[in-house]
Amino acid sequence: MSGETTDDSVLIAGAGPVGMTTALALHARGVDATILEAESEDRDRSGSRAIYVHGSTLRTLERVSPGLGADLVEEGVVWPTRRTCWRGKEVFSRTYDSPGGHGEIPHFTSVPQVRTEEYMHEALDEAGIDIHWDAGVETVESTAEGVRVETADGREWETPYLVGADGGGSTVRSEIGANFEGDQSENSFIVADVDEIEEDPRPLERLFHYDDPSVGGRNVLLVPFSGGWRLDIQCLGDDDAEELSSDGQMREFVRTVMGERYVDNITWVSTYKFLQVMADTFVDEHRRVLLAGEAAHLLAPFGARGMNSGIADADEAASAVAVALRSRTDGVARDEVELYGARREKAAKYNLEAAGQALEYLQGEDPETVLRKEAAAAIADYFEPAGEYLDDAPYGPHGAPPIVTTGNY
Ligand SMILES: Cc1cc2nc3c(=O)[nH]c(=O)nc-3n(C[C@H](O)[C@H](O)[C@H](O)COP(=O)(O)OP(=O)(O)OC[C@H]3O[C@@H](n4cnc5c(N)ncnc54)[C@H](O)[C@@H]3O)c2cc1C
């Protein structure tokens, strides 16, 4: 095995959006970073994943890599209309003159994750940050002095700190002895991406349809993003998700919900049961390894907290590591990493609960929730807040996690 020393370069496992943001956020703080990625450089990252990017995430990206947030704003779509239907009838619709607000960074933008990642790769190139491809992390050994890592290409690395941003199946997580705890959504969801068509006639709106009679009484969510549409169909309890996501059936869903002209534009279909889990610790016992993004938590996507909170983890992990590296005492360095764990575990709990509330609401088993929805739908015509409740509730609460100023109390 050939040895390799990375001096003071901080290692990051995973070149997903969280690993790449961690590298950019370290670079912005004057710390060298190196990314170790399991897959090959020519991999295909297409597929239905994050589209909704919160304004706070755009601001973080702009702060750690000037121009990156702005690029996403330019690329993304800010839809002006939100609309909700209940069993075939509209119960709420609102169109905003300035849906993104009045600042340079809008409240949100909608851009496919594959494009977000392309912009991140460009930013890494500009910053001179290397990705070592085909270099999946296989073993992690941490001590009070630093971390030793072995990768699949037979190399051995030494680093003062390792950030595990290696996704839901994280090797770094299992190597530090952390475990996922939580549960899984009951129903399945079918998620499809559909390319936009020329002179797209669809209004630029986010549409939620409760118990849509045209698709067998299933909930339907349709969201625009730059270049296309995300169609999300919530299966009923006894549905066979695999059968429903077959080519013929998906064409039928798209024909019914969107129109004949979109049928040949389906680019990606996946089925999910969403996990709602977080690691029992985000840092190792020596405070040298930090978990971030899906290595640390998996959230149902309602409320769009997955990548958004992962990018917040990345920024805070970089901040903790940068301070720890400059610390004159081991105790202060340790505290910084510990504080990272405390803050982001608390944030993850909050995000899990928020995504869980959305999931609970959508799966609709709880009689009180069912009754509240029915009542709201019955009065929505003449009481707008009831319609607004129906429009808002599928995404869970709006709040952001409380900021923890110290992990000591
Ligand atoms: C249908 C759907 C819709 C979603 N919508 C949204 C949304 O609108 N907004 C939002 O914020 N989030 C959304 N998400 C969640 C978002 O996609 C994820 O949170 C995000 O991809 C997590 O990024 P990550 O970098 O942590 O992990 P990943 O994207 O999984 O990246 C991990 C990286 O680590 C690499 N890797 C794996 N093992 C190793 C190893 N041993 N060593 C080195 N590298 C390794 C992988 O190859 C990969 O490159 C959605 C998810 C789904 C499924």
The ligand as a Gaussian input file, in Angstrom:
#p B3LYP/6-31G(d) Opt

LIG

0 1
 C      -37.131000      12.535000      -4.671000
 C      -36.229000      13.406000      -3.847000
 C      -36.461000      14.775000      -3.820000
 C      -35.654000      15.597000      -3.057000
 N      -35.904000      16.933000      -3.054000
 C      -35.163000      17.747000      -2.299000
 C      -35.372000      19.162000      -2.337000
 O      -36.205000      19.663000      -3.094000
 N      -34.587000      19.948000      -1.540000
 C      -33.637000      19.411000      -0.707000
 O      -32.989000      20.158000       0.036000
 N      -33.368000      18.073000      -0.693000
 C      -34.094000      17.234000      -1.473000
 N      -33.800000      15.908000      -1.514000
 C      -32.660000      15.375000      -0.710000
 C      -31.280000      15.557000      -1.400000
 O      -31.309000      14.954000      -2.667000
 C      -30.197000      14.945000      -0.532000
 O      -30.353000      15.442000       0.786000
 C      -28.780000      15.262000      -0.997000
 O      -28.444000      14.613000      -2.189000
 C      -27.769000      14.781000       0.053000
 O      -26.481000      15.161000      -0.358000
 P      -25.198000      14.457000       0.264000
 O      -24.026000      15.149000      -0.364000
 O      -25.310000      14.406000       1.738000
 O      -25.299000      12.927000      -0.209000
 P      -25.214000      12.317000      -1.672000
 O      -25.831000      13.223000      -2.662000
 O      -25.729000      10.925000      -1.549000
 O      -23.658000      12.273000      -1.966000
 C      -22.801000      11.352000      -1.289000
 C      -21.545000      11.147000      -2.119000
 O      -20.657000      10.285000      -1.411000
 C      -20.159000       9.288000      -2.295000
 N      -19.763000       8.133000      -1.479000
 C      -20.544000       7.120000      -1.022000
 N      -19.804000       6.288000      -0.263000
 C      -18.541000       6.779000      -0.231000
 C      -17.329000       6.380000       0.392000
 N      -17.262000       5.276000       1.152000
 N      -16.218000       7.142000       0.208000
 C      -16.262000       8.259000      -0.553000
 N      -17.382000       8.680000      -1.188000
 C      -18.506000       7.961000      -1.011000
 C      -21.303000       9.041000      -3.254000
 O      -20.862000       8.441000      -4.453000
 C      -21.810000      10.475000      -3.467000
 O      -21.071000      11.132000      -4.458000
 C      -34.587000      15.053000      -2.287000
 C      -34.335000      13.679000      -2.334000
 C      -35.145000      12.872000      -3.093000
 C      -34.835000      11.393000      -3.143000

